[in-house]
Amino acid sequence: MSRYMEINGVVEVPDKISLEIFLSQFINFCEENNYYFGGGTQEVDENGIPIQ
């Protein structure tokens, strides 16, 4: 049996970390712990507004 966790928030990272780098690190974390992630991602500004 599994448990499910919903994440709704913003992660603040240094300027040098792109969305691609962050996602790679996040997916590695999930895989190393035998977790699965499903959902979407987008880059936002400091006010939470999506960056187009």
ZIPEQUI-V142363 format. One line per field, one symbol per residue. ss: DSSP state (@ for helix, = for strand, . for the rest). psi: psi as a letter, one per 40 degrees, with the letter a starting at -180 (. if undefined). Layout:
# ZIPEQUI-V142363
ss: ???
psi: ???
This chain:
# ZIPEQUI-V142363
ss: ..................@@@@@@@@@@@@@@...........=.....=..
psi: iiihhhhhahhhiidehiddddddddddddddefiihhaiiihiaeeehhh.
